[in-house]
Amino acid sequence: MGMNDARLSLDEIHSLVLDCLRRHGCDEENAGAVASVITDAERDGCHSHGLMRLAGYVAALDSGKVKGDARPLIGKKAPAIIHVDGNGGFAPLALTESRPHIIEAAKMNGIAAAGLVNVYHFSALWWEIETLAEAGLCAFACTSYIPVVLPAGGKQALYGTNPIAFGWPRNNEPPVVFDQASSVMARGEVMLAAREGKKLADGVGVDMDGNPSNDPNEVLRGAMLAFGGYKGSLIAMMVELLAGPLIGETLSFETAAKDNSDGGPTCGGELILAMDPNLIGTPDLWADHGEKLFKKILAQNEVRLPGDRRYNNRPMATKDGVLVSSKILDEIKSL
Amino acid sequence: MGMNDARLSLDEIHSLVLDCLRRHGCDEENAGAVASVITDAERDGCHSHGLMRLAGYVAALDSGKVKGDARPLIGKKAPAIIHVDGNGGFAPLALTESRPHIIEAAKMNGIAAAGLVNVYHFSALWWEIETLAEAGLCAFACTSYIPVVLPAGGKQALYGTNPIAFGWPRNNEPPVVFDQASSVMARGEVMLAAREGKKLADGVGVDMDGNPSNDPNEVLRGAMLAFGGYKGSLIAMMVELLAGPLIGETLSFETAAKDNSDGGPTCGGELILAMDPNLIGTPDLWADHGEKLFKKILAQNEVRLPGDRRYNNRPMATKDGVLVSSKILDEIKSL
């Protein structure tokens, strides 16, 4: 703990973000939605998607790339298809406002898909997945980015980090949620290694010529590998199609071509699927059935359920607040 | 080429399988559907899902486990949900008969899900994915099996090989389709290594005590690892939930507990998703948009599109037939 680090309550974090974004041109609704995403990340110990991101949100407002007063336009393109045009705003408000429509369409039809277009997504996918799963739905989401990952066998970055996230609802427990990049390592971890002068393990990335490298700076200029070789690479390809052409948004290489490189989020698409187990499987029995799997998983030592680390972090963060480094606090003050 | 190997036309392969299954109690419709799956696998050079599997289909008929005259029951549980009860038969007839219903529901609602339960699946998922993608739909499917894969960090097999498959429709080209197990290696490849006395690479599997092993026989008694570490393991977990509790079917460990180990397929579930890009994204433009990604992929040397190996195999196999080993032919004669 540094001398000038400070412990902030979740309310203080929320207010800090809200005030900062309002000063840079966000309206109340957009600032509030982004503040919730950042506060929830700090609450869950996901600092890489917490206050660290505020500078990027502000950069995108200051450069005029993102509209701080954007209003998402939400419509139905078919009985089970929700179309969400973010209208050039940050993703959180589009996610918050489309959520009841996605839930309603899934509970009406058994399954629903939402295509979010023209949004600037800068947070983790578990956030939207968890709320859908809390509503009793099995949920899936994915989004692309800019080219930083090689197609297996290739030499040049083509795919984004392209995370996929999945959530499973439970009775009397928070949902099981995972959210994972299609790259071996998150880009933030490579940047951290570069800052700390650490070498990367074999198989994480390549330099600009496509040759394997353990130097994080070379890999940041070059490309990362997909997890699990060609299998992870095919998942990254699937995400390109689902969050791009399927919903009418850009592929990662197209996203990069139109971005102004202000350090903030890039404009792109997200696909969300929501399924109602009561309408697909056996009503009321599916939840207990899922527990049988989780019991088997937890019976093996050292195996946790995805999401548990975040959930375990919550009670203390809610009660005692979160320790924020002086570096982050200084950065926010300077914004 | 062995002395007694023979080149059979695709029609001859179809007839051979049809006759064999009929002699073992399959009716015309079920035998025909399985014969098509096996013939298509041989046509595409996927011999591991071709005639090699016939002995397993026959074993399951002979043991009385699978009903050769099963009629799938197909119904709608919600506007976008097709429920397919295979009624204890092989999967191919249930897939063939439910296909028009899945396509219709997807084209009506924009997205549809089908839960297949009480079916014996013994083939590759690309078969059903390709036909849905040929109908202009973006498709996804997954199925579980019996416990042969470790949860990451664990010591005991809990997950099936749990393949996922994905298809993307194209204009004037066969669809892009991938179909991949959640394990590092397919089980058939480990069995092949055992037969040939070859060692496995590091990271493929563990012995019965959960310790890393390069001996394929030890790994067959022990467990395989998921591809890409904990990320592949979470995909395997997702498949357990989607092809099990979500649709009202068994988890892999439950499937194993009720199977009679006759060497044939096991009874379980499959989830299929079908999405209509014309109703989700931009009508007519999505296909050209997908081509932009494929062009970028193919511009990199040594990177192919998934499915190409199978498609490239087709013209010659259709014209000249397929070389079938004397070992397989003898096995079939003995059935």
Interface residues (C-beta under 8 A of the other chain):
Chain A: K77 A78 P79 A80 I81 H83 M108 N109 G110 I111 A112 A113 G115 C138 P151 A152 G153 G154 K155 Q156 L158 F166 W168 F178 Q180 V184 F227 G228 G229 K231 G232 L234 I235 M237 M238 E240 L241 L242 G244 P245 L246 I247 G248 E249 L251 F253 E254 L273 M275 D276 P277 L279 I280 G281 T282 L285 W286 A287 H289 G290 K292 L293 K296 I297 Q300 N301 E302 V303 R304 P306
Chain B: K77 A78 P79 A80 I81 H83 M108 N109 G110 I111 A112 A113 G115 C138 P151 A152 G153 G154 K155 Q156 L158 F166 W168 F178 Q180 V184 F227 G228 G229 K231 G232 L234 I235 M237 M238 E240 L241 L242 G244 P245 L246 I247 G248 E249 L251 F253 E254 L273 M275 D276 P277 L279 I280 G281 T282 L285 W286 A287 H289 G290 K292 L293 K296 I297 Q300 N301 E302 V303 R304 P306
